[in-house]
Amino acid sequence: MKQKWKWGLGIGVLAITLGAGVALMPQSVDYKTEAVSVETIENVYTFAGQVTSVEESTGTLFVDERDVGKVEEGSPLTIYVSALDLEVDATIESIADEAEPMTTPGASARYAMDIDLPEMDGVRNGMTLEGSVVAARAEEVDTLSLDSITFEEEDAYVYVEEDDGPVKRQVELGITDGSRVEIKDGLDADRVLLLDEAAIGGLMPPRIGGAQ
């Protein structure tokens, strides 16, 4: 008898708890959203190096083995001299055929790029250089922040608000500048939901990998 009474009490408490949960569930949810923005976006490769000869106006930058096929001898690039807070145009004079000696086991190979620099006041041998090359450019395209994109294997998704709540939409991405990304296809809404920044009191949209 006591055992049945205990079970009955447990079931009653569970029912009350679930009932309270349903009653307290918000009737409407406000999600933090991001508007689709039309922008010009560039995919930029960057390289580090230094001034090698002030007299000959030359410098050396180092390109990772994964990016060496993306640069060419004779191509222009932008150089930033951090010590002088100065940005100048330069040209890739040559790219080494042999990689630099490896100092860390398992590290990526690096190839030296010799560059021609313009004459600059105040420049000294050994000063740090930062080079950049625009690899791709898309003008006046729909963009979103990378925070708005969720990945499932090799596919990209965003969430949009519909009458029944958040709905996952697969999108085709274009180039990225590291913070924003081009949306090429799959999105007809002008706003998307941010997964990690729900408004206070709101509920998070379902994570990728859950129910579709």
C-alpha positions as CSV (number, residue, x, y, z in Angstrom):
1,M,0.0,0.0,0.0
2,K,2.8,2.4,1.0
3,Q,4.7,1.5,-2.2
4,K,1.6,2.3,-4.4
5,W,1.2,5.5,-2.5
6,K,4.8,6.5,-3.2
7,W,4.4,5.8,-6.9
8,G,1.2,7.7,-7.1
9,L,2.8,10.7,-5.4
10,G,5.8,10.6,-7.7
11,I,3.6,10.5,-10.8
12,G,1.5,13.4,-9.4
13,V,4.6,15.6,-8.8
14,L,5.9,14.8,-12.3
15,A,2.5,15.8,-13.8
16,I,2.4,19.0,-11.8
17,T,6.0,19.9,-12.9
18,L,5.3,19.2,-16.6
19,G,2.1,21.2,-16.4
20,A,3.9,24.1,-14.9
21,G,6.6,23.9,-17.6
22,V,4.0,24.1,-20.3
23,A,2.2,26.9,-18.6
24,L,5.4,29.0,-18.2
25,M,6.6,28.4,-21.8
26,P,6.6,31.8,-23.6
27,Q,3.9,32.2,-26.2
28,S,6.1,34.2,-28.5
29,V,9.9,34.2,-28.9
30,D,12.0,37.1,-30.1
31,Y,15.2,36.0,-31.8
32,K,18.2,38.3,-32.4
33,T,18.5,38.6,-36.2
34,E,20.9,39.9,-38.8
35,A,19.9,41.7,-41.9
36,V,21.3,40.6,-45.3
37,S,23.6,43.3,-46.5
38,V,24.6,44.2,-50.1
39,E,28.3,44.8,-50.1
40,T,31.5,44.4,-52.2
41,I,33.6,41.6,-50.7
42,E,37.2,40.6,-51.3
43,N,39.0,37.4,-50.6
44,V,42.5,38.5,-49.6
45,Y,45.7,36.4,-49.1
46,T,48.2,37.8,-46.6
47,F,51.9,37.1,-46.2
48,A,54.6,38.2,-43.7
49,G,58.2,39.1,-44.3
50,Q,60.8,41.9,-44.0
51,V,62.8,44.5,-45.8
52,T,66.0,42.8,-47.1
53,S,67.8,45.8,-48.7
54,V,67.0,49.5,-48.5
55,E,69.7,50.3,-51.1
56,E,68.1,48.0,-53.7
57,S,64.5,48.6,-52.4
58,T,63.8,44.9,-52.0
59,G,62.0,42.7,-49.5
60,T,61.1,39.1,-48.9
61,L,57.7,37.6,-48.1
62,F,56.9,34.0,-47.3
63,V,54.0,32.1,-48.8
64,D,52.6,28.9,-47.4
65,E,52.7,25.8,-49.6
66,R,48.9,25.8,-49.7
67,D,48.9,29.2,-51.3
68,V,51.9,29.2,-53.5
69,G,49.8,28.4,-56.5
70,K,47.7,31.5,-55.9
71,V,50.5,34.0,-56.6
72,E,52.5,34.7,-59.7
73,E,55.8,36.5,-60.5
74,G,55.1,40.0,-61.8
75,S,51.8,40.3,-60.0
76,P,51.1,43.5,-58.0
77,L,50.5,43.4,-54.2
78,T,49.9,45.8,-51.4
79,I,52.6,46.1,-48.7
80,Y,52.1,47.5,-45.2
81,V,55.2,48.6,-43.3
82,S,54.0,48.4,-39.7
83,A,56.9,50.4,-38.2
84,L,56.1,53.4,-40.5
85,D,52.3,52.8,-40.5
86,L,52.6,53.1,-44.3
87,E,50.9,51.2,-47.1
88,V,52.5,51.0,-50.6
89,D,52.2,49.2,-53.9
90,A,54.8,46.6,-54.8
91,T,55.5,43.8,-57.3
92,I,56.4,40.1,-56.9
93,E,59.8,39.8,-58.5
94,S,60.4,36.1,-58.1
95,I,59.1,33.0,-56.2
96,A,61.6,30.4,-54.9
97,D,61.4,26.9,-56.3
98,E,62.8,25.4,-53.1
99,A,61.1,25.7,-49.7
100,E,62.8,27.4,-46.8
101,P,64.5,25.0,-44.3
102,M,62.0,23.5,-41.9
103,T,62.4,24.6,-38.3
104,T,59.4,22.8,-36.8
105,P,58.6,19.2,-37.6
106,G,55.3,18.8,-39.4
107,A,54.9,22.5,-40.2
108,S,53.8,23.6,-43.6
109,A,56.6,24.4,-46.1
110,R,57.1,28.1,-46.9
111,Y,58.5,29.6,-50.1
112,A,60.3,33.0,-50.3
113,M,58.9,35.7,-52.6
114,D,61.3,38.5,-53.5
115,I,59.5,41.8,-54.0
116,D,60.4,45.2,-55.5
117,L,59.5,48.1,-53.1
118,P,59.1,51.7,-53.9
119,E,61.5,54.2,-52.2
120,M,60.3,55.1,-48.7
121,D,61.6,57.6,-46.2
122,G,62.5,56.1,-42.8
123,V,62.6,52.5,-44.0
124,R,65.4,50.2,-42.6
125,N,66.7,46.7,-43.3
126,G,64.8,44.1,-41.3
127,M,61.6,46.1,-40.8
128,T,58.5,43.9,-40.8
129,L,56.4,43.8,-44.0
130,E,52.8,42.5,-44.4
131,G,51.8,41.7,-48.0
132,S,48.3,41.2,-49.3
133,V,46.9,40.1,-52.7
134,V,43.2,40.2,-53.7
135,A,42.5,36.7,-54.9
136,A,38.8,37.2,-55.7
137,R,36.3,40.1,-55.6
138,A,32.5,40.1,-55.8
139,E,30.8,43.5,-56.1
140,E,27.4,44.4,-54.7
141,V,26.4,41.0,-53.6
142,D,24.2,39.7,-50.7
143,T,26.4,39.0,-47.7
144,L,26.0,37.8,-44.1
145,S,28.4,37.5,-41.2
146,L,30.0,34.1,-40.7
147,D,28.3,34.0,-37.3
148,S,25.0,33.5,-39.2
149,I,26.2,30.4,-41.0
150,T,25.9,26.9,-39.6
151,F,27.7,24.0,-41.3
152,E,26.7,20.4,-41.5
153,E,29.4,18.3,-43.2
154,E,30.1,20.3,-46.4
155,D,26.8,22.1,-46.6
156,A,26.0,25.6,-45.3
157,Y,22.7,26.6,-43.6
158,V,20.9,29.6,-42.2
159,Y,17.8,29.9,-40.1
160,V,14.9,32.1,-41.1
161,E,11.7,32.9,-39.1
162,E,8.4,31.5,-40.4
163,D,5.0,31.2,-38.9
164,D,5.8,28.0,-37.1
165,G,9.2,29.1,-35.9
166,P,12.8,28.9,-37.1
167,V,13.3,27.0,-40.4
168,K,16.7,25.8,-41.7
169,R,17.5,26.8,-45.2
170,Q,20.5,25.5,-47.2
171,V,22.5,28.2,-49.0
172,E,25.3,28.4,-51.5
173,L,28.2,30.4,-50.4
174,G,30.7,32.4,-52.4
175,I,33.9,34.2,-51.3
176,T,34.6,35.4,-47.8
177,D,36.8,38.1,-46.4
178,G,37.1,36.2,-43.1
179,S,34.2,38.0,-41.3
180,R,31.5,38.2,-44.0
181,V,30.6,35.8,-46.7
182,E,28.8,36.0,-50.1
183,I,25.4,34.3,-50.3
184,K,25.1,33.1,-53.9
185,D,21.8,31.2,-53.8
186,G,19.1,29.6,-51.5
187,L,18.1,32.7,-49.5
188,D,15.0,34.7,-50.3
189,A,14.6,36.4,-46.9
190,D,16.1,39.7,-45.9
191,R,16.9,38.7,-42.4
192,V,18.3,35.5,-40.8
193,L,18.4,34.3,-37.2
194,L,21.7,34.3,-35.2
195,L,22.1,30.9,-33.5
196,D,24.3,32.0,-30.7
197,E,22.7,35.3,-29.7
198,A,19.1,34.8,-28.9
199,A,17.4,37.8,-27.2
200,I,17.0,37.8,-23.5
201,G,14.2,35.5,-22.6
202,G,14.2,33.9,-26.0
203,L,14.9,30.3,-27.0
204,M,17.7,29.1,-29.2
205,P,16.9,27.7,-32.6
206,P,17.6,24.0,-33.0
207,R,21.2,23.0,-33.6
208,I,22.3,21.4,-36.8
209,G,22.2,17.7,-36.6
210,G,18.9,17.6,-34.7
211,A,15.4,17.3,-36.2
212,Q,15.1,18.8,-39.6
